[in-house]
Amino acid sequence: MLSIIVALLLNLLIETSVSFTVVVPGDPVVAHVGSTVILPCWINPPENAEALEIRWYRKNQFNNPVLHYKDGKIQDIHECFRNQTALTPRSDQSGGLKDGDVSLRLEKLTFQDEGSFHCEVSGENSYDSKVIDLKITERSSVSDQSDSSGPWKALFLTFLICALLGLVGLILYKYRNKLTGKKPAKEICGKEIMEKLKKEVVGYVNIEELRKHAVEITIDRERLHPDLTVSENRKIMRGGPEYKHTGEGFPYELCAFGAQRFTSGRHYWEVELAQKNTPPKNYWLIGVVKEGTFTSRDRSALTPSSGYWFLCSDGPNGFHTNTDQSVTFSLTPRPERLGVLLDYDEGQLSFYNIKESKHLLTISTTFSGSVVPLFNPGVGDESMLRILDCPKPVESAEESSQPLLSNNSSDG
């Protein structure tokens, strides 16, 4: 009789210990493009979650999770989040999985990461799920918002805080190592520090570092849309005089392909979108495409799963990417020269405003097979689309190890 009572009590204790509720913040989590964010999620009452099943997924993507943890290890990660996500404690005070903290870390944020994330935790006798919203902002929207004095206001505030906290020495040390490499702190004058801080504030990009990966790009005449006109050097293109656009949406079929094919490594090129005495182009499409893929008039068919990755400027309709979760946004000022960096091995396609020395966005994916540059000059502009000659600078072994951005290679 006593053994039966003990067994019942143990069973009750076990059932009680695995009953939990998933908890997430009530407000959306806000982060800027290129940064790292933690989506907080934990179970209450706290208990060891190492033996539980944890699934993070987007809306209607249960079977294709952002991250799936089971049997004490990561089972699966969505291809769009490879090398960008992990289970991470939400704070230094958190004990992680052992304390029921199942928070998700996302790195190298892009606009397509915005939206709802489901946090689901399940055990043998308990299950719960909650939704947390992630909002993505442009870094520049915080610092300048088209106000030329914005960066200087942020810069002044930075100096004021540093003076109040007495951290000038620490800042000098930081910039000596991070931005100058060898120069001692005492040799850095105030003007140099100011310029470096200003570049940090506006998301400065080291264009010369990007150009170390420059390759020459030309148009493949054999795979050219018949209504495109291309220069003799195969670098300038525009819609031909015979092309009659219906005016209904962007002319996605009016594409040209690069003659160069890439299967690994980093490759960089620049495209001019504004000629002298003419405004920047309003209509264009630039990116890469898997070799052997053909264009279509239907935007819904031009997806990463179909072998397309691009940034499109559709005049008054704004800018958009062709990611599976469509993202539309504005860019101020409108790019006059666009830099494109294809990092095949890391699965990243990044875009830069060269005149402003700013990172615009990065599309994360997984490339396979050969990919080639993709161009579309659109219709309705005075300006042509021109692929620029961008010779690769001579670099030393020491310089080759420097990051592409002065702050972070994925910061926006």
C-alpha positions in Angstrom: 0.0 0.0 0.0 2.8 2.4 0.9 4.6 1.7 -2.4 1.5 2.6 -4.3 1.1 5.9 -2.5 4.8 6.7 -3.1 4.4 5.9 -6.8 1.3 8.1 -7.0 3.2 11.0 -5.3 6.2 10.6 -7.6 3.9 10.6 -10.7 2.2 13.7 -9.4 5.5 15.4 -8.7 6.8 14.6 -12.3 3.6 15.8 -13.9 3.7 19.0 -11.9 7.4 19.7 -12.6 6.9 19.6 -16.4 3.9 21.9 -16.5 5.0 25.2 -17.8 4.1 28.4 -19.8 6.1 30.0 -22.5 6.8 33.7 -21.9 7.8 36.4 -24.3 7.9 40.2 -24.1 4.6 42.0 -24.9 6.2 44.7 -27.1 8.0 44.1 -30.4 11.8 43.8 -30.4 13.4 46.6 -32.5 16.8 46.3 -34.2 18.6 47.9 -37.2 19.8 46.3 -40.4 23.2 44.5 -40.0 23.0 44.2 -36.2 22.6 41.2 -33.9 19.4 40.8 -31.8 18.1 38.4 -29.2 14.5 37.4 -29.2 13.7 36.7 -25.5 11.7 33.6 -24.7 11.6 31.5 -21.5 9.5 29.0 -19.7 7.7 29.6 -16.3 8.2 28.2 -13.8 11.9 27.9 -14.7 13.2 24.4 -15.3 16.0 22.7 -17.2 15.0 22.8 -20.9 17.9 20.7 -22.2 15.6 17.7 -22.5 12.7 19.6 -24.1 11.9 20.2 -27.8 12.3 23.8 -28.9 11.1 25.1 -32.2 11.5 28.6 -33.6 9.6 29.2 -36.9 8.0 31.9 -39.0 4.3 32.2 -39.9 3.2 29.1 -41.9 6.7 27.7 -41.8 6.4 25.1 -39.0 8.0 22.3 -41.0 10.8 24.6 -42.1 11.9 26.1 -38.8 14.3 28.9 -38.2 15.8 26.6 -35.5 14.8 23.2 -34.2 16.3 21.8 -31.0 15.6 18.3 -29.8 17.3 15.4 -28.0 19.9 17.8 -26.6 21.1 19.3 -29.9 20.2 21.5 -32.9 18.4 19.3 -35.4 17.7 21.8 -38.2 18.1 25.4 -39.2 16.4 27.2 -42.1 18.7 27.7 -45.0 18.2 31.5 -44.8 19.5 31.6 -41.3 22.5 29.3 -41.5 25.5 30.7 -39.6 23.2 33.4 -38.3 21.2 31.9 -35.5 21.6 30.1 -32.2 20.0 29.6 -28.8 21.5 32.3 -26.6 20.7 33.5 -23.0 18.7 36.7 -23.0 21.0 38.3 -20.4 24.1 37.8 -18.4 22.0 36.8 -15.4 20.3 34.0 -17.3 21.4 30.5 -16.8 20.5 29.5 -20.4 18.7 26.3 -21.2 19.4 24.9 -17.7 17.1 27.7 -16.3 14.5 27.4 -19.1 15.8 30.3 -21.2 15.2 29.3 -24.9 15.9 32.8 -26.4 17.0 33.0 -30.1 19.9 35.1 -31.4 19.8 36.4 -35.0 22.9 37.9 -36.6 23.4 40.1 -39.7 19.8 41.3 -39.8 18.2 42.2 -43.1 14.9 43.8 -43.9 13.4 40.4 -44.8 13.9 39.2 -41.2 11.2 41.6 -40.0 8.0 39.9 -38.9 6.6 37.4 -36.4 8.6 34.6 -34.8 6.9 31.6 -33.0 8.6 30.2 -30.0 7.3 26.7 -29.2 8.5 24.5 -26.3 7.2 21.0 -25.7 7.8 18.1 -23.3 6.2 14.7 -22.6 3.3 16.2 -20.7 3.4 19.9 -21.5 3.4 22.3 -24.5 3.1 26.0 -25.1 3.8 28.5 -27.8 4.0 32.3 -28.1 4.7 34.8 -30.8 7.2 37.7 -30.7 7.4 40.5 -33.3 10.7 41.8 -34.8 10.9 45.2 -36.3 13.8 46.2 -38.5 14.9 49.8 -39.0 17.5 51.5 -41.2 20.6 52.5 -39.2 20.5 55.9 -40.9 16.9 56.5 -39.8 18.1 56.8 -36.2 21.2 58.9 -36.9 20.2 61.3 -39.7 16.7 60.7 -41.1 17.5 62.9 -44.2 18.7 65.6 -41.8 22.3 66.6 -42.6 22.8 67.6 -39.0 21.7 64.2 -37.7 25.2 62.5 -37.7 26.7 65.6 -36.0 24.1 65.6 -33.3 24.7 61.9 -32.6 28.4 62.6 -32.7 28.1 65.5 -30.2 26.0 63.3 -27.9 28.7 60.5 -28.1 31.4 62.9 -27.0 29.3 64.4 -24.2 28.5 60.9 -22.7 32.2 59.9 -23.0 33.3 63.1 -21.2 30.8 62.6 -18.4 31.8 59.0 -17.8 35.5 59.7 -18.1 36.1 57.1 -20.8 38.1 59.1 -23.2 41.2 57.0 -22.6 39.2 53.8 -23.2 37.8 55.2 -26.5 41.3 56.1 -27.7 42.5 52.6 -26.9 39.5 51.1 -28.8 40.0 53.1 -31.9 43.8 52.6 -31.9 43.2 48.8 -32.1 40.0 48.7 -34.2 40.5 51.4 -36.7 44.3 52.3 -36.9 45.8 48.9 -36.1 49.3 50.1 -35.0 49.1 53.8 -34.1 49.4 54.5 -30.3 46.5 56.3 -28.7 48.6 59.4 -27.9 49.3 59.9 -31.6 45.6 60.1 -32.5 44.5 63.8 -32.7 41.0 64.9 -31.9 40.1 65.6 -35.5 40.9 62.0 -36.5 38.7 60.6 -33.7 35.9 62.9 -34.7 36.1 61.7 -38.3 36.1 58.0 -37.3 33.2 58.5 -34.9 31.2 60.3 -37.7 31.8 57.3 -40.0 30.6 55.0 -37.3 27.4 57.0 -36.8 26.4 57.0 -40.5 27.3 53.3 -41.1 30.5 54.1 -43.0 31.8 51.6 -45.5 35.4 51.3 -46.5 35.0 51.4 -50.3 38.6 50.6 -51.0 38.3 47.4 -49.0 35.3 46.4 -51.1 37.2 47.1 -54.3 39.9 44.6 -53.3 37.4 42.0 -54.5 36.6 43.8 -57.7 36.1 41.8 -60.9 35.4 43.0 -64.5 31.8 42.4 -65.5 30.5 42.5 -69.1 27.2 41.6 -70.7 26.6 38.2 -72.4 25.2 39.1 -75.8 24.0 35.6 -76.4 21.6 35.7 -73.5 20.4 39.3 -73.9 16.8 40.3 -74.1 16.1 41.3 -77.8 14.6 44.6 -76.7 17.7 45.8 -74.9 20.4 48.0 -76.5 24.0 47.3 -75.4 27.1 49.3 -76.1 30.0 47.8 -78.1 32.1 47.3 -74.9 29.1 45.4 -73.4 28.9 47.6 -70.3 26.1 50.2 -71.1 22.5 49.2 -71.6 19.0 50.6 -71.9 15.6 49.7 -73.4 15.7 49.6 -77.2 13.6 52.0 -79.3 11.3 49.1 -80.5 10.4 48.1 -76.9 6.8 49.0 -76.0 6.2 48.8 -72.3 2.6 48.4 -71.3 3.1 50.6 -68.2 1.7 47.9 -65.9 4.3 47.1 -63.4 8.1 46.8 -63.6 9.3 45.1 -66.9 11.0 42.1 -65.2 11.6 40.4 -68.5 13.9 43.2 -69.8 17.1 41.5 -68.4 20.7 41.1 -69.3 23.1 38.6 -67.8 26.8 38.9 -67.0 29.3 36.9 -69.0 31.2 36.0 -65.8 30.2 32.9 -63.7 31.0 32.4 -60.0 31.0 29.3 -57.9 33.0 30.4 -54.9 34.8 33.4 -53.3 34.0 37.1 -53.0 33.3 39.2 -56.1 32.5 42.9 -56.3 31.3 45.3 -59.0 29.8 48.7 -59.3 27.0 50.1 -61.5 26.4 53.8 -62.4 22.8 54.9 -62.1 23.2 58.6 -62.9 25.0 60.3 -65.8 26.2 63.9 -65.7 23.4 66.5 -65.7 20.7 63.8 -65.3 18.9 62.7 -62.2 19.5 59.2 -60.8 17.6 56.4 -62.4 14.2 55.6 -61.0 13.8 52.1 -62.5 16.4 49.4 -62.4 17.0 45.8 -61.1 20.4 44.6 -60.1 21.5 41.3 -58.5 22.6 37.7 -59.4 20.8 34.7 -60.9 21.6 31.0 -61.0 23.0 30.1 -64.4 20.4 28.6 -66.7 17.5 30.4 -65.1 15.3 32.4 -67.5 13.4 35.7 -66.7 9.7 36.0 -66.5 7.1 38.8 -66.5 5.6 37.4 -63.3 7.3 38.9 -60.2 6.1 36.0 -58.1 8.2 33.6 -60.1 11.4 35.5 -59.5 12.3 34.1 -56.0 15.4 32.8 -54.4 14.1 29.3 -54.6 13.9 29.8 -58.4 17.5 31.1 -58.5 17.0 34.9 -58.3 18.5 37.4 -55.8 18.2 41.1 -56.5 17.4 44.6 -55.4 14.8 46.5 -57.5 14.0 50.2 -57.8 10.4 50.6 -59.1 10.1 54.4 -59.2 7.4 55.8 -57.0 6.6 52.2 -55.7 9.9 52.3 -53.8 12.7 49.7 -53.5 12.1 46.0 -52.9 13.9 42.7 -52.7 12.7 39.5 -54.2 13.1 37.5 -50.9 10.4 34.9 -50.0 9.0 37.4 -47.5 8.7 40.4 -49.8 10.3 43.6 -48.4 9.5 47.1 -49.7 11.4 50.1 -48.3 12.7 53.6 -49.2 16.3 54.7 -49.7 17.4 58.3 -49.2 19.2 59.6 -51.0 18.5 57.5 -54.1 21.8 55.7 -55.1 23.7 57.2 -58.0 26.3 54.5 -58.0 25.6 51.0 -56.6 28.2 48.6 -55.3 27.4 44.8 -55.3 29.4 42.3 -53.2 28.7 38.6 -53.9 30.1 36.4 -51.1 29.3 33.0 -52.5 30.8 30.9 -49.7 29.0 32.9 -46.9 25.7 33.0 -48.9 25.4 36.8 -48.9 24.6 39.4 -51.6 25.2 42.9 -50.3 24.4 46.3 -51.8 26.2 49.7 -51.1 25.6 53.3 -51.9 29.0 54.2 -53.1 28.6 58.0 -53.2 27.4 58.0 -49.6 29.8 55.2 -48.5 26.9 53.3 -46.9 25.8 49.7 -46.6 22.2 49.4 -47.8 21.2 45.8 -47.2 22.4 42.2 -47.3 20.4 39.2 -48.7 21.3 35.9 -46.9 20.8 32.7 -48.8 22.6 29.5 -49.9 24.1 29.5 -53.4 24.6 26.4 -55.5 26.0 25.8 -58.9 27.1 28.8 -61.0 25.6 32.3 -60.5 26.0 35.3 -62.8 25.3 39.0 -62.5 21.8 40.2 -63.3 20.9 43.6 -64.7 17.7 45.3 -65.8 17.7 49.0 -66.9 13.9 49.4 -66.6 12.1 52.0 -68.7 11.2 55.6 -68.4 14.6 57.1 -67.4 16.9 59.5 -69.2 19.9 57.8 -67.7 21.4 54.5 -68.9 22.7 51.7 -66.7 26.5 51.5 -66.9 28.7 48.8 -65.5 31.9 50.5 -64.3 35.5 49.5 -64.6 36.6 48.9 -61.0 40.2 47.8 -61.0 41.3 45.8 -58.0 43.6 47.8 -55.8 47.0 46.3 -54.8 46.8 45.1 -51.2 49.4 43.9 -48.8 49.1 40.7 -46.7 48.3 42.9 -43.6 45.6 44.9 -45.4 43.9 41.8 -46.7 42.9 40.8 -43.1 41.0 44.1 -42.5 37.2 44.1 -42.4 35.1 45.6 -45.2 33.3 47.9 -42.9 35.1 50.1 -40.4 32.5 49.1 -37.7 31.1 45.7 -38.7 31.0 44.1 -42.1 27.2 43.7 -41.9 26.2 46.9 -40.3 23.8 49.1 -42.0 
